Amino acid sequence: MIRITHFRNKCIGCNYCVELSPYRWFINQNDGKINLKGAKEKKGIYILLTSDDEYEINKEAADVCPVNIIRIERF
């Protein structure tokens, strides 16, 4: 199991994560920032628990994020 944490309020909408993993990330047409599909929000931080098979692609998305607002953790 992995946890994806997205600090959306700091997102600049660069779209790199969407390009790498469009089944998990999408652009919000209202504000141009990225949303994490299926995540639950708490105080502006979005968290999603998902299976290990999504680790590599989302780790890559976290690595290319220019503002470092995506965290991927295995547990």
mmCIF file of the N, C-alpha and C atoms, coordinates in Angstrom:
data_MODEL
# 
_entry.id   MODEL 
# 
loop_
_atom_site.group_PDB 
_atom_site.id 
_atom_site.type_symbol 
_atom_site.label_atom_id 
_atom_site.label_alt_id 
_atom_site.label_comp_id 
_atom_site.label_asym_id 
_atom_site.label_entity_id 
_atom_site.label_seq_id 
_atom_site.pdbx_PDB_ins_code 
_atom_site.Cartn_x 
_atom_site.Cartn_y 
_atom_site.Cartn_z 
_atom_site.occupancy 
_atom_site.B_iso_or_equiv 
_atom_site.pdbx_formal_charge 
_atom_site.auth_seq_id 
_atom_site.auth_comp_id 
_atom_site.auth_asym_id 
_atom_site.auth_atom_id 
_atom_site.pdbx_PDB_model_num 
ATOM 1   N N  . MET A 1 1  ? 0.835   -1.168 0.000   1.00 0.00 ? 1  MET A N  1 
ATOM 2   C CA . MET A 1 1  ? 0.000   0.000  0.000   1.00 0.00 ? 1  MET A CA 1 
ATOM 3   C C  . MET A 1 1  ? 0.887   1.240  0.000   1.00 0.00 ? 1  MET A C  1 
ATOM 4   N N  . ILE A 1 2  ? 0.454   2.274  -0.716  1.00 0.00 ? 2  ILE A N  1 
ATOM 5   C CA . ILE A 1 2  ? 1.175   3.543  -0.724  1.00 0.00 ? 2  ILE A CA 1 
ATOM 6   C C  . ILE A 1 2  ? 0.229   4.675  -0.346  1.00 0.00 ? 2  ILE A C  1 
ATOM 7   N N  . ARG A 1 3  ? 0.827   5.756  0.145   1.00 0.00 ? 3  ARG A N  1 
ATOM 8   C CA . ARG A 1 3  ? 0.069   6.971  0.440   1.00 0.00 ? 3  ARG A CA 1 
ATOM 9   C C  . ARG A 1 3  ? 0.626   8.074  -0.450  1.00 0.00 ? 3  ARG A C  1 
ATOM 10  N N  . ILE A 1 4  ? -0.274  8.718  -1.179  1.00 0.00 ? 4  ILE A N  1 
ATOM 11  C CA . ILE A 1 4  ? 0.094   9.868  -1.995  1.00 0.00 ? 4  ILE A CA 1 
ATOM 12  C C  . ILE A 1 4  ? -0.445  11.101 -1.271  1.00 0.00 ? 4  ILE A C  1 
ATOM 13  N N  . THR A 1 5  ? 0.437   12.050 -1.019  1.00 0.00 ? 5  THR A N  1 
ATOM 14  C CA . THR A 1 5  ? 0.043   13.297 -0.362  1.00 0.00 ? 5  THR A CA 1 
ATOM 15  C C  . THR A 1 5  ? 0.315   14.433 -1.336  1.00 0.00 ? 5  THR A C  1 
ATOM 16  N N  . HIS A 1 6  ? -0.701  15.285 -1.504  1.00 0.00 ? 6  HIS A N  1 
ATOM 17  C CA . HIS A 1 6  ? -0.601  16.388 -2.461  1.00 0.00 ? 6  HIS A CA 1 
ATOM 18  C C  . HIS A 1 6  ? -0.933  17.690 -1.748  1.00 0.00 ? 6  HIS A C  1 
ATOM 19  N N  . PHE A 1 7  ? 0.029   18.605 -1.718  1.00 0.00 ? 7  PHE A N  1 
ATOM 20  C CA . PHE A 1 7  ? -0.147  19.922 -1.099  1.00 0.00 ? 7  PHE A CA 1 
ATOM 21  C C  . PHE A 1 7  ? -0.645  20.880 -2.180  1.00 0.00 ? 7  PHE A C  1 
ATOM 22  N N  . ARG A 1 8  ? -1.940  20.757 -2.495  1.00 0.00 ? 8  ARG A N  1 
ATOM 23  C CA . ARG A 1 8  ? -2.531  21.412 -3.653  1.00 0.00 ? 8  ARG A CA 1 
ATOM 24  C C  . ARG A 1 8  ? -2.423  22.928 -3.625  1.00 0.00 ? 8  ARG A C  1 
ATOM 25  N N  . ASN A 1 9  ? -2.491  23.544 -2.455  1.00 0.00 ? 9  ASN A N  1 
ATOM 26  C CA . ASN A 1 9  ? -2.479  25.013 -2.383  1.00 0.00 ? 9  ASN A CA 1 
ATOM 27  C C  . ASN A 1 9  ? -1.191  25.609 -2.949  1.00 0.00 ? 9  ASN A C  1 
ATOM 28  N N  . LYS A 1 10 ? -0.120  24.823 -3.033  1.00 0.00 ? 10 LYS A N  1 
ATOM 29  C CA . LYS A 1 10 ? 1.150   25.305 -3.581  1.00 0.00 ? 10 LYS A CA 1 
ATOM 30  C C  . LYS A 1 10 ? 1.344   24.918 -5.047  1.00 0.00 ? 10 LYS A C  1 
ATOM 31  N N  . CYS A 1 11 ? 0.344   24.260 -5.636  1.00 0.00 ? 11 CYS A N  1 
ATOM 32  C CA . CYS A 1 11 ? 0.425   23.793 -7.029  1.00 0.00 ? 11 CYS A CA 1 
ATOM 33  C C  . CYS A 1 11 ? 0.492   24.976 -7.995  1.00 0.00 ? 11 CYS A C  1 
ATOM 34  N N  . ILE A 1 12 ? 1.348   24.857 -9.010  1.00 0.00 ? 12 ILE A N  1 
ATOM 35  C CA . ILE A 1 12 ? 1.454   25.886 -10.043 1.00 0.00 ? 12 ILE A CA 1 
ATOM 36  C C  . ILE A 1 12 ? 0.812   25.430 -11.365 1.00 0.00 ? 12 ILE A C  1 
ATOM 37  N N  . GLY A 1 13 ? 0.239   24.228 -11.390 1.00 0.00 ? 13 GLY A N  1 
ATOM 38  C CA . GLY A 1 13 ? -0.456  23.739 -12.570 1.00 0.00 ? 13 GLY A CA 1 
ATOM 39  C C  . GLY A 1 13 ? 0.438   23.436 -13.757 1.00 0.00 ? 13 GLY A C  1 
ATOM 40  N N  . CYS A 1 14 ? 1.640   22.954 -13.506 1.00 0.00 ? 14 CYS A N  1 
ATOM 41  C CA . CYS A 1 14 ? 2.588   22.691 -14.597 1.00 0.00 ? 14 CYS A CA 1 
ATOM 42  C C  . CYS A 1 14 ? 2.165   21.508 -15.474 1.00 0.00 ? 14 CYS A C  1 
ATOM 43  N N  . ASN A 1 15 ? 1.345   20.604 -14.921 1.00 0.00 ? 15 ASN A N  1 
ATOM 44  C CA . ASN A 1 15 ? 0.769   19.490 -15.671 1.00 0.00 ? 15 ASN A CA 1 
ATOM 45  C C  . ASN A 1 15 ? 1.690   18.277 -15.842 1.00 0.00 ? 15 ASN A C  1 
ATOM 46  N N  . TYR A 1 16 ? 2.882   18.272 -15.276 1.00 0.00 ? 16 TYR A N  1 
ATOM 47  C CA . TYR A 1 16 ? 3.790   17.131 -15.423 1.00 0.00 ? 16 TYR A CA 1 
ATOM 48  C C  . TYR A 1 16 ? 3.183   15.844 -14.849 1.00 0.00 ? 16 TYR A C  1 
ATOM 49  N N  . CYS A 1 17 ? 2.569   15.944 -13.688 1.00 0.00 ? 17 CYS A N  1 
ATOM 50  C CA . CYS A 1 17 ? 1.990   14.747 -13.063 1.00 0.00 ? 17 CYS A CA 1 
ATOM 51  C C  . CYS A 1 17 ? 0.848   14.193 -13.920 1.00 0.00 ? 17 CYS A C  1 
ATOM 52  N N  . VAL A 1 18 ? 0.067   15.064 -14.529 1.00 0.00 ? 18 VAL A N  1 
ATOM 53  C CA . VAL A 1 18 ? -1.033  14.624 -15.398 1.00 0.00 ? 18 VAL A CA 1 
ATOM 54  C C  . VAL A 1 18 ? -0.484  13.889 -16.610 1.00 0.00 ? 18 VAL A C  1 
ATOM 55  N N  . GLU A 1 19 ? 0.574   14.401 -17.192 1.00 0.00 ? 19 GLU A N  1 
ATOM 56  C CA . GLU A 1 19 ? 1.171   13.761 -18.358 1.00 0.00 ? 19 GLU A CA 1 
ATOM 57  C C  . GLU A 1 19 ? 1.710   12.370 -18.026 1.00 0.00 ? 19 GLU A C  1 
ATOM 58  N N  . LEU A 1 20 ? 2.271   12.203 -16.842 1.00 0.00 ? 20 LEU A N  1 
ATOM 59  C CA . LEU A 1 20 ? 2.829   10.911 -16.442 1.00 0.00 ? 20 LEU A CA 1 
ATOM 60  C C  . LEU A 1 20 ? 1.759   9.923  -16.000 1.00 0.00 ? 20 LEU A C  1 
ATOM 61  N N  . SER A 1 21 ? 0.745   10.405 -15.319 1.00 0.00 ? 21 SER A N  1 
ATOM 62  C CA . SER A 1 21 ? -0.254  9.520  -14.717 1.00 0.00 ? 21 SER A CA 1 
ATOM 63  C C  . SER A 1 21 ? -1.662  10.112 -14.837 1.00 0.00 ? 21 SER A C  1 
ATOM 64  N N  . PRO A 1 22 ? -2.210  10.160 -16.054 1.00 0.00 ? 22 PRO A N  1 
ATOM 65  C CA . PRO A 1 22 ? -3.516  10.799 -16.243 1.00 0.00 ? 22 PRO A CA 1 
ATOM 66  C C  . PRO A 1 22 ? -4.675  10.070 -15.556 1.00 0.00 ? 22 PRO A C  1 
ATOM 67  N N  . TYR A 1 23 ? -4.496  8.812  -15.215 1.00 0.00 ? 23 TYR A N  1 
ATOM 68  C CA . TYR A 1 23 ? -5.564  8.090  -14.510 1.00 0.00 ? 23 TYR A CA 1 
ATOM 69  C C  . TYR A 1 23 ? -5.621  8.489  -13.036 1.00 0.00 ? 23 TYR A C  1 
ATOM 70  N N  . ARG A 1 24 ? -4.596  9.175  -12.530 1.00 0.00 ? 24 ARG A N  1 
ATOM 71  C CA . ARG A 1 24 ? -4.573  9.561  -11.119 1.00 0.00 ? 24 ARG A CA 1 
ATOM 72  C C  . ARG A 1 24 ? -4.635  11.077 -10.910 1.00 0.00 ? 24 ARG A C  1 
ATOM 73  N N  . TRP A 1 25 ? -4.200  11.857 -11.896 1.00 0.00 ? 25 TRP A N  1 
ATOM 74  C CA . TRP A 1 25 ? -4.137  13.317 -11.773 1.00 0.00 ? 25 TRP A CA 1 
ATOM 75  C C  . TRP A 1 25 ? -4.921  13.982 -12.901 1.00 0.00 ? 25 TRP A C  1 
ATOM 76  N N  . PHE A 1 26 ? -5.522  15.145 -12.614 1.00 0.00 ? 26 PHE A N  1 
ATOM 77  C CA . PHE A 1 26 ? -6.209  15.903 -13.668 1.00 0.00 ? 26 PHE A CA 1 
ATOM 78  C C  . PHE A 1 26 ? -6.190  17.390 -13.335 1.00 0.00 ? 26 PHE A C  1 
ATOM 79  N N  . ILE A 1 27 ? -6.310  18.202 -14.381 1.00 0.00 ? 27 ILE A N  1 
ATOM 80  C CA . ILE A 1 27 ? -6.317  19.657 -14.214 1.00 0.00 ? 27 ILE A CA 1 
ATOM 81  C C  . ILE A 1 27 ? -7.721  20.116 -13.855 1.00 0.00 ? 27 ILE A C  1 
ATOM 82  N N  . ASN A 1 28 ? -7.811  20.962 -12.852 1.00 0.00 ? 28 ASN A N  1 
ATOM 83  C CA . ASN A 1 28 ? -9.080  21.562 -12.468 1.00 0.00 ? 28 ASN A CA 1 
ATOM 84  C C  . ASN A 1 28 ? -9.296  22.773 -13.374 1.00 0.00 ? 28 ASN A C  1 
ATOM 85  N N  . GLN A 1 29 ? -10.356 22.752 -14.144 1.00 0.00 ? 29 GLN A N  1 
ATOM 86  C CA . GLN A 1 29 ? -10.610 23.823 -15.112 1.00 0.00 ? 29 GLN A CA 1 
ATOM 87  C C  . GLN A 1 29 ? -10.955 25.150 -14.448 1.00 0.00 ? 29 GLN A C  1 
ATOM 88  N N  . ASN A 1 30 ? -11.367 25.113 -13.193 1.00 0.00 ? 30 ASN A N  1 
ATOM 89  C CA . ASN A 1 30 ? -11.739 26.355 -12.499 1.00 0.00 ? 30 ASN A CA 1 
ATOM 90  C C  . ASN A 1 30 ? -10.535 27.197 -12.088 1.00 0.00 ? 30 ASN A C  1 
ATOM 91  N N  . ASP A 1 31 ? -9.475  26.550 -11.614 1.00 0.00 ? 31 ASP A N  1 
ATOM 92  C CA . ASP A 1 31 ? -8.334  27.329 -11.125 1.00 0.00 ? 31 ASP A CA 1 
ATOM 93  C C  . ASP A 1 31 ? -6.996  26.944 -11.768 1.00 0.00 ? 31 ASP A C  1 
ATOM 94  N N  . GLY A 1 32 ? -6.983  25.944 -12.632 1.00 0.00 ? 32 GLY A N  1 
ATOM 95  C CA . GLY A 1 32 ? -5.754  25.560 -13.332 1.00 0.00 ? 32 GLY A CA 1 
ATOM 96  C C  . GLY A 1 32 ? -4.784  24.731 -12.505 1.00 0.00 ? 32 GLY A C  1 
ATOM 97  N N  . LYS A 1 33 ? -5.158  24.402 -11.274 1.00 0.00 ? 33 LYS A N  1 
ATOM 98  C CA . LYS A 1 33 ? -4.307  23.568 -10.439 1.00 0.00 ? 33 LYS A CA 1 
ATOM 99  C C  . LYS A 1 33 ? -4.658  22.098 -10.659 1.00 0.00 ? 33 LYS A C  1 
ATOM 100 N N  . ILE A 1 34 ? -3.788  21.225 -10.184 1.00 0.00 ? 34 ILE A N  1 
ATOM 101 C CA . ILE A 1 34 ? -3.967  19.796 -10.384 1.00 0.00 ? 34 ILE A CA 1 
ATOM 102 C C  . ILE A 1 34 ? -4.723  19.185 -9.211  1.00 0.00 ? 34 ILE A C  1 
ATOM 103 N N  . ASN A 1 35 ? -5.602  18.236 -9.518  1.00 0.00 ? 35 ASN A N  1 
ATOM 104 C CA . ASN A 1 35 ? -6.329  17.478 -8.503  1.00 0.00 ? 35 ASN A CA 1 
ATOM 105 C C  . ASN A 1 35 ? -5.858  16.030 -8.517  1.00 0.00 ? 35 ASN A C  1 
ATOM 106 N N  . LEU A 1 36 ? -5.877  15.408 -7.357  1.00 0.00 ? 36 LEU A N  1 
ATOM 107 C CA . LEU A 1 36 ? -5.540  14.000 -7.189  1.00 0.00 ? 36 LEU A CA 1 
ATOM 108 C C  . LEU A 1 36 ? -6.844  13.220 -7.114  1.00 0.00 ? 36 LEU A C  1 
ATOM 109 N N  . LYS A 1 37 ? -7.114  12.412 -8.137  1.00 0.00 ? 37 LYS A N  1 
ATOM 110 C CA . LYS A 1 37 ? -8.370  11.654 -8.209  1.00 0.00 ? 37 LYS A CA 1 
ATOM 111 C C  . LYS A 1 37 ? -8.507  10.699 -7.035  1.00 0.00 ? 37 LYS A C  1 
ATOM 112 N N  . GLY A 1 38 ? -9.667  10.762 -6.365  1.00 0.00 ? 38 GLY A N  1 
ATOM 113 C CA . GLY A 1 38 ? -9.974  9.851  -5.284  1.00 0.00 ? 38 GLY A CA 1 
ATOM 114 C C  . GLY A 1 38 ? -9.430  10.262 -3.930  1.00 0.00 ? 38 GLY A C  1 
ATOM 115 N N  . ALA A 1 39 ? -8.734  11.387 -3.871  1.00 0.00 ? 39 ALA A N  1 
ATOM 116 C CA . ALA A 1 39 ? -8.111  11.819 -2.606  1.00 0.00 ? 39 ALA A CA 1 
ATOM 117 C C  . ALA A 1 39 ? -9.136  12.460 -1.674  1.00 0.00 ? 39 ALA A C  1 
ATOM 118 N N  . LYS A 1 40 ? -8.824  12.386 -0.393  1.00 0.00 ? 40 LYS A N  1 
ATOM 119 C CA . LYS A 1 40 ? -9.631  13.057 0.627   1.00 0.00 ? 40 LYS A CA 1 
ATOM 120 C C  . LYS A 1 40 ? -8.853  14.271 1.099   1.00 0.00 ? 40 LYS A C  1 
ATOM 121 N N  . GLU A 1 41 ? -9.575  15.376 1.276   1.00 0.00 ? 41 GLU A N  1 
ATOM 122 C CA . GLU A 1 41 ? -8.955  16.636 1.662   1.00 0.00 ? 41 GLU A CA 1 
ATOM 123 C C  . GLU A 1 41 ? -9.072  16.862 3.164   1.00 0.00 ? 41 GLU A C  1 
ATOM 124 N N  . LYS A 1 42 ? -7.986  17.352 3.742   1.00 0.00 ? 42 LYS A N  1 
ATOM 125 C CA . LYS A 1 42 ? -7.990  17.753 5.149   1.00 0.00 ? 42 LYS A CA 1 
ATOM 126 C C  . LYS A 1 42 ? -7.071  18.957 5.292   1.00 0.00 ? 42 LYS A C  1 
ATOM 127 N N  . LYS A 1 43 ? -7.658  20.096 5.569   1.00 0.00 ? 43 LYS A N  1 
ATOM 128 C CA . LYS A 1 43 ? -6.908  21.346 5.761   1.00 0.00 ? 43 LYS A CA 1 
ATOM 129 C C  . LYS A 1 43 ? -6.030  21.683 4.558   1.00 0.00 ? 43 LYS A C  1 
ATOM 130 N N  . GLY A 1 44 ? -6.565  21.499 3.361   1.00 0.00 ? 44 GLY A N  1 
ATOM 131 C CA . GLY A 1 44 ? -5.845  21.848 2.141   1.00 0.00 ? 44 GLY A CA 1 
ATOM 132 C C  . GLY A 1 44 ? -4.831  20.828 1.658   1.00 0.00 ? 44 GLY A C  1 
ATOM 133 N N  . ILE A 1 45 ? -4.719  19.719 2.364   1.00 0.00 ? 45 ILE A N  1 
ATOM 134 C CA . ILE A 1 45 ? -3.805  18.645 1.968   1.00 0.00 ? 45 ILE A CA 1 
ATOM 135 C C  . ILE A 1 45 ? -4.646  17.459 1.509   1.00 0.00 ? 45 ILE A C  1 
ATOM 136 N N  . TYR A 1 46 ? -4.308  16.904 0.358   1.00 0.00 ? 46 TYR A N  1 
ATOM 137 C CA . TYR A 1 46 ? -5.070  15.796 -0.220  1.00 0.00 ? 46 TYR A CA 1 
ATOM 138 C C  . TYR A 1 46 ? -4.276  14.511 -0.056  1.00 0.00 ? 46 TYR A C  1 
ATOM 139 N N  . ILE A 1 47 ? -4.957  13.487 0.448   1.00 0.00 ? 47 ILE A N  1 
ATOM 140 C CA . ILE A 1 47 ? -4.293  12.205 0.729   1.00 0.00 ? 47 ILE A CA 1 
ATOM 141 C C  . ILE A 1 47 ? -5.077  11.073 0.093   1.00 0.00 ? 47 ILE A C  1 
ATOM 142 N N  . LEU A 1 48 ? -4.350  10.151 -0.519  1.00 0.00 ? 48 LEU A N  1 
ATOM 143 C CA . LEU A 1 48 ? -4.952  8.978  -1.140  1.00 0.00 ? 48 LEU A CA 1 
ATOM 144 C C  . LEU A 1 48 ? -4.135  7.750  -0.776  1.00 0.00 ? 48 LEU A C  1 
ATOM 145 N N  . LEU A 1 49 ? -4.808  6.711  -0.331  1.00 0.00 ? 49 LEU A N  1 
ATOM 146 C CA . LEU A 1 49 ? -4.182  5.406  -0.116  1.00 0.00 ? 49 LEU A CA 1 
ATOM 147 C C  . LEU A 1 49 ? -4.529  4.546  -1.317  1.00 0.00 ? 49 LEU A C  1 
ATOM 148 N N  . THR A 1 50 ? -3.527  3.909  -1.901  1.00 0.00 ? 50 THR A N  1 
ATOM 149 C CA . THR A 1 50 ? -3.756  3.094  -3.085  1.00 0.00 ? 50 THR A CA 1 
ATOM 150 C C  . THR A 1 50 ? -2.760  1.928  -3.110  1.00 0.00 ? 50 THR A C  1 
ATOM 151 N N  . SER A 1 51 ? -2.863  1.107  -4.123  1.00 0.00 ? 51 SER A N  1 
ATOM 152 C CA . SER A 1 51 ? -2.047  -0.106 -4.196  1.00 0.00 ? 51 SER A CA 1 
ATOM 153 C C  . SER A 1 51 ? -0.613  0.185  -4.633  1.00 0.00 ? 51 SER A C  1 
ATOM 154 N N  . ASP A 1 52 ? 0.266   -0.760 -4.317  1.00 0.00 ? 52 ASP A N  1 
ATOM 155 C CA . ASP A 1 52 ? 1.688   -0.636 -4.644  1.00 0.00 ? 52 ASP A CA 1 
ATOM 156 C C  . ASP A 1 52 ? 1.969   -0.513 -6.135  1.00 0.00 ? 52 ASP A C  1 
ATOM 157 N N  . ASP A 1 53 ? 1.078   -1.022 -6.976  1.00 0.00 ? 53 ASP A N  1 
ATOM 158 C CA . ASP A 1 53 ? 1.341   -0.980 -8.412  1.00 0.00 ? 53 ASP A CA 1 
ATOM 159 C C  . ASP A 1 53 ? 1.361   0.445  -8.972  1.00 0.00 ? 53 ASP A C  1 
ATOM 160 N N  . GLU A 1 54 ? 0.903   1.424  -8.210  1.00 0.00 ? 54 GLU A N  1 
ATOM 161 C CA . GLU A 1 54 ? 0.942   2.818  -8.645  1.00 0.00 ? 54 GLU A CA 1 
ATOM 162 C C  . GLU A 1 54 ? 2.184   3.552  -8.138  1.00 0.00 ? 54 GLU A C  1 
ATOM 163 N N  . TYR A 1 55 ? 3.026   2.864  -7.396  1.00 0.00 ? 55 TYR A N  1 
ATOM 164 C CA . TYR A 1 55 ? 4.173   3.528  -6.768  1.00 0.00 ? 55 TYR A CA 1 
ATOM 165 C C  . TYR A 1 55 ? 5.113   4.169  -7.785  1.00 0.00 ? 55 TYR A C  1 
ATOM 166 N N  . GLU A 1 56 ? 5.597   3.401  -8.735  1.00 0.00 ? 56 GLU A N  1 
ATOM 167 C CA . GLU A 1 56 ? 6.638   3.881  -9.654  1.00 0.00 ? 56 GLU A CA 1 
ATOM 168 C C  . GLU A 1 56 ? 6.215   5.110  -10.441 1.00 0.00 ? 56 GLU A C  1 
ATOM 169 N N  . ILE A 1 57 ? 5.032   5.063  -11.053 1.00 0.00 ? 57 ILE A N  1 
ATOM 170 C CA . ILE A 1 57 ? 4.604   6.183  -11.900 1.00 0.00 ? 57 ILE A CA 1 
ATOM 171 C C  . ILE A 1 57 ? 4.338   7.433  -11.073 1.00 0.00 ? 57 ILE A C  1 
ATOM 172 N N  . ASN A 1 58 ? 3.783   7.263  -9.870  1.00 0.00 ? 58 ASN A N  1 
ATOM 173 C CA . ASN A 1 58 ? 3.518   8.430  -9.036  1.00 0.00 ? 58 ASN A CA 1 
ATOM 174 C C  . ASN A 1 58 ? 4.784   8.942  -8.365  1.00 0.00 ? 58 ASN A C  1 
ATOM 175 N N  . LYS A 1 59 ? 5.753   8.076  -8.117  1.00 0.00 ? 59 LYS A N  1 
ATOM 176 C CA . LYS A 1 59 ? 7.057   8.512  -7.617  1.00 0.00 ? 59 LYS A CA 1 
ATOM 177 C C  . LYS A 1 59 ? 7.740   9.363  -8.676  1.00 0.00 ? 59 LYS A C  1 
ATOM 178 N N  . GLU A 1 60 ? 7.610   8.947  -9.915  1.00 0.00 ? 60 GLU A N  1 
ATOM 179 C CA . GLU A 1 60 ? 8.179   9.722  -11.013 1.00 0.00 ? 60 GLU A CA 1 
ATOM 180 C C  . GLU A 1 60 ? 7.498   11.093 -11.103 1.00 0.00 ? 60 GLU A C  1 
ATOM 181 N N  . ALA A 1 61 ? 6.174   11.122 -10.931 1.00 0.00 ? 61 ALA A N  1 
ATOM 182 C CA . ALA A 1 61 ? 5.438   12.395 -10.942 1.00 0.00 ? 61 ALA A CA 1 
ATOM 183 C C  . ALA A 1 61 ? 5.936   13.300 -9.815  1.00 0.00 ? 61 ALA A C  1 
ATOM 184 N N  . ALA A 1 62 ? 6.163   12.715 -8.640  1.00 0.00 ? 62 ALA A N  1 
ATOM 185 C CA . ALA A 1 62 ? 6.673   13.493 -7.505  1.00 0.00 ? 62 ALA A CA 1 
ATOM 186 C C  . ALA A 1 62 ? 8.070   14.030 -7.804  1.00 0.00 ? 62 ALA A C  1 
ATOM 187 N N  . ASP A 1 63 ? 8.893   13.220 -8.444  1.00 0.00 ? 63 ASP A N  1 
ATOM 188 C CA . ASP A 1 63 ? 10.270  13.615 -8.736  1.00 0.00 ? 63 ASP A CA 1 
ATOM 189 C C  . ASP A 1 63 ? 10.354  14.766 -9.739  1.00 0.00 ? 63 ASP A C  1 
ATOM 190 N N  . VAL A 1 64 ? 9.427   14.837 -10.689 1.00 0.00 ? 64 VAL A N  1 
ATOM 191 C CA . VAL A 1 64 ? 9.479   15.897 -11.704 1.00 0.00 ? 64 VAL A CA 1 
ATOM 192 C C  . VAL A 1 64 ? 8.722   17.155 -11.293 1.00 0.00 ? 64 VAL A C  1 
ATOM 193 N N  . CYS A 1 65 ? 7.984   17.099 -10.204 1.00 0.00 ? 65 CYS A N  1 
ATOM 194 C CA . CYS A 1 65 ? 7.216   18.263 -9.751  1.00 0.00 ? 65 CYS A CA 1 
ATOM 195 C C  . CYS A 1 65 ? 8.184   19.407 -9.410  1.00 0.00 ? 65 CYS A C  1 
ATOM 196 N N  . PRO A 1 66 ? 8.078   20.543 -10.108 1.00 0.00 ? 66 PRO A N  1 
ATOM 197 C CA . PRO A 1 66 ? 9.038   21.621 -9.886  1.00 0.00 ? 66 PRO A CA 1 
ATOM 198 C C  . PRO A 1 66 ? 8.896   22.318 -8.526  1.00 0.00 ? 66 PRO A C  1 
ATOM 199 N N  . VAL A 1 67 ? 7.765   22.164 -7.864  1.00 0.00 ? 67 VAL A N  1 
ATOM 200 C CA . VAL A 1 67 ? 7.573   22.801 -6.552  1.00 0.00 ? 67 VAL A CA 1 
ATOM 201 C C  . VAL A 1 67 ? 7.539   21.788 -5.409  1.00 0.00 ? 67 VAL A C  1 
ATOM 202 N N  . ASN A 1 68 ? 7.815   20.519 -5.709  1.00 0.00 ? 68 ASN A N  1 
ATOM 203 C CA . ASN A 1 68 ? 7.941   19.445 -4.703  1.00 0.00 ? 68 ASN A CA 1 
ATOM 204 C C  . ASN A 1 68 ? 6.749   19.370 -3.740  1.00 0.00 ? 68 ASN A C  1 
ATOM 205 N N  . ILE A 1 69 ? 5.560   19.265 -4.302  1.00 0.00 ? 69 ILE A N  1 
ATOM 206 C CA . ILE A 1 69 ? 4.355   19.228 -3.454  1.00 0.00 ? 69 ILE A CA 1 
ATOM 207 C C  . ILE A 1 69 ? 3.681   17.863 -3.451  1.00 0.00 ? 69 ILE A C  1 
ATOM 208 N N  . ILE A 1 70 ? 4.321   16.846 -4.017  1.00 0.00 ? 70 ILE A N  1 
ATOM 209 C CA . ILE A 1 70 ? 3.778   15.496 -4.041  1.00 0.00 ? 70 ILE A CA 1 
ATOM 210 C C  . ILE A 1 70 ? 4.701   14.605 -3.216  1.00 0.00 ? 70 ILE A C  1 
ATOM 211 N N  . ARG A 1 71 ? 4.132   13.869 -2.283  1.00 0.00 ? 71 ARG A N  1 
ATOM 212 C CA . ARG A 1 71 ? 4.887   12.914 -1.467  1.00 0.00 ? 71 ARG A CA 1 
ATOM 213 C C  . ARG A 1 71 ? 4.331   11.525 -1.699  1.00 0.00 ? 71 ARG A C  1 
ATOM 214 N N  . ILE A 1 72 ? 5.199   10.543 -1.885  1.00 0.00 ? 72 ILE A N  1 
ATOM 215 C CA . ILE A 1 72 ? 4.811   9.157  -2.066  1.00 0.00 ? 72 ILE A CA 1 
ATOM 216 C C  . ILE A 1 72 ? 5.494   8.334  -0.978  1.00 0.00 ? 72 ILE A C  1 
ATOM 217 N N  . GLU A 1 73 ? 4.706   7.569  -0.228  1.00 0.00 ? 73 GLU A N  1 
ATOM 218 C CA . GLU A 1 73 ? 5.257   6.758  0.857   1.00 0.00 ? 73 GLU A CA 1 
ATOM 219 C C  . GLU A 1 73 ? 4.697   5.342  0.786   1.00 0.00 ? 73 GLU A C  1 
ATOM 220 N N  . ARG A 1 74 ? 5.574   4.366  0.985   1.00 0.00 ? 74 ARG A N  1 
ATOM 221 C CA . ARG A 1 74 ? 5.139   2.971  1.100   1.00 0.00 ? 74 ARG A CA 1 
ATOM 222 C C  . ARG A 1 74 ? 4.983   2.641  2.579   1.00 0.00 ? 74 ARG A C  1 
ATOM 223 N N  . PHE A 1 75 ? 3.983   1.833  2.896   1.00 0.00 ? 75 PHE A N  1 
ATOM 224 C CA . PHE A 1 75 ? 3.839   1.367  4.269   1.00 0.00 ? 75 PHE A CA 1 
ATOM 225 C C  . PHE A 1 75 ? 3.107   0.061  4.316   1.00 0.00 ? 75 PHE A C  1 
# 
